[in-house]
């Protein structure tokens, strides 16, 4: 829902609550604190209280054995501190600027093709072009591309409240177009393809996907 509504601070920290309890539990267990052995499968445990009588629960997914795959190792670190969907556009713009020795002053406009998710990160002018909150800026294709135009990169400092307005003018160079070939495509349930086209002030056109 934070993609559809502007002004939320919760996106900055909501995951920290569940993670903090997991971390605290590990620390307490390490210090020898005991707890119920059947907190999941017991008569008054989690499964019986919250999942039955609606259906039987298969607890095998929590039965970890030596040699089992730990999916956490397949996680990724994002190179930029913004929504993953912005990354393809960021990389495309950085490459175009570097390969053609372009600066912000050389660029007349940027056109991006977006799917369903990209549209959410572009269409609301108030939250995506002139965001007042760091969270809205991180989920904005125009704002993150403006950071590249102004500073050559996207960093944590871009999202400090006092720095947000610096990028508003450059964000207006970004124009988005809904791409029906990407939208509603089951192939792109995760991140969508990112096409970035740059038009320079002297009429040259460069494109990256």
N, C-alpha and C positions, 0 to 999 in steps of 0.2 A: 504493500500500500504506500510505502514511502516514495515509490516511483510516480505515483499518481497525485500525491499531495505534497505541497511545498511547506517548508517551515519546521520540519521535524528534526529534533536533536537525538531522538532515540536510536537512529541507525548507527550513530557513532559508538554506542556502547552496549546494545542489547545482547550481543553474543558474549560479552564479558561476564554477564551474570551466570549463565550456565557453565562457562569455562572456569569461573572462579570457584564454584562449588565442587567441580571435579578435581581441581588442583588442591583445594582444602581437604577433600576426602583422602587424597593420596598422601598428603602430609600427615594427617591424623593416623592413617593406617600405618605409616612408616614409624610413628611414635608409639605404636602398639595399641591404639584405641580399637576396641571390639564393637561389633555391631551384629544385628540379626543375620544369621546365615541364609534364611529363607525370605529375605525381603522382597524378592521378585515372585517366587512361586508358592509361598506360604498361603495358608487359608485366608489370612488377612493381608497378604502381600500385594504388590503392585498389579500383577496380572489379574488376580481375582477381583480386586476392588475396581479396576478401571476397564478391563477388557471382557470379562464374563458378566452376564450370560450371553453377550452378543456373539460369541464365537470362541472356539478353542484357540489357544495360543501355542505356537511352536517356539519354545525357548531355545532351540538349538543355535540360533544366531548369536547367543551370548556365551556359548560353550566353546571357548577358545583353547586350542591344543597347540603344542609345539609344532612349528612348521606351517601353521595356518597363515594365510596372506593377511598382512596388516595394511589395510587400504590407506592408512595415513601417509605411507611412503609415496603414494601416488599424488599427493597434494602438490600444489604449485605456489611459488612466491610470485606475486605480481610485480613487474618492474616499476609500475607507477601507482601512486596512492589514490586511485580513482576506480570507478566501476570497470570491470573487465571488458565490457562492451566498448568502452572508449579507447581501449588499447590499440586496436587495429587502425583506427583513424589517427591516433597519436603517432604510431610508428610510420604510417604512410606519409603524414605531413613532415615528420622529421627527415625521412629519407628524401623526399622531394626537395626540401630546403637545402639539405647537405649536398645532394648530387648536382644541384643546379646553382649553388652558391646564392641562395635567395635569403632576403631579410623580410621582416614584416612590411617594410615600406615598398618592397618589390611586388607584393601580393595584393591583387585587387579583390579577389573573392575566393572562397573555398566552397565547393559543392560536395556534399556527402550523400550517398545512397544509404537508406536505413530500412530495416525491417520492423517487426512489431516492437522489439525491445529498444532499438535505436530511435524509434519514433517517440517513445516515452522519455528518452534522454535528450529530446530536441524540441518538441512541439510547444511546450509551455514557456512562453517568452519570459514571464516574470521569474520563474525558478531556474531556467536553463541559460538565459542570456544575461540576466542581471540578478543572479542569486544573492540573497541576503544571508544565507546559511551555508556553512562549509559542506554540509551533507548534500544540499541541492547542487552545489558546484561540482562535487565529486561525481555526481550522477548526471553530468551535463557534457555532451559532445561539444557544443559551441564553446563553453568555458574552458575545457581542457585544451582544445585546439588554440584558443586565445593565449593560454599559458605558453604553448610552444612558440607561437608567433612573437610574443613579447620577450620570453626568457630562453627559448630554445629547448625547454624541457618542462616536465611537470614534477613539482616537489611539494613537500608538506607545507613549506612557507607560502605557496600560492593560496592555500585555503585558510590562512589566518584571517579572522574577521576584518582586520584593518587593511588587508591587501586585496580583498575581493573586487573592489570597484576599479582597481587598476586594469582589469582585463575586460571590462564591459564593452569598451569601444571596439576592441579587436574581435570580440565574439560576434559582433554584428556582421563581420565578413563571412561568417559561416551560414550557408544555406542548405537546408536538408530537403530531400525528396524521398517519398515513400516508394520502396522497390517491391512491386508485387511478386517478383520472382523469389524474394527472400521471405516476405511476410507469409505467415501461416504454413510455412514449409516444415514438415516433420523432421527433415534432415538437420535443421538448425534449432533444436530444442535448447542447446546451450548458447554459445556465442554465435552471433550471426556474422556473415562476411562483411567486411568494411571496405568500401570503395571511397577513396578521397581524390578529388580533382581540384587542382589549383590553377587559377587563371591569373597571370601576372599583369601588371599595369601596362606593359608593352604588348599584350595580346598573346603571349605564349601560354600553352596549356600542357599541364603535366598530370598524370593520373597513376595512382597506386591502388592495388587491391590486396 
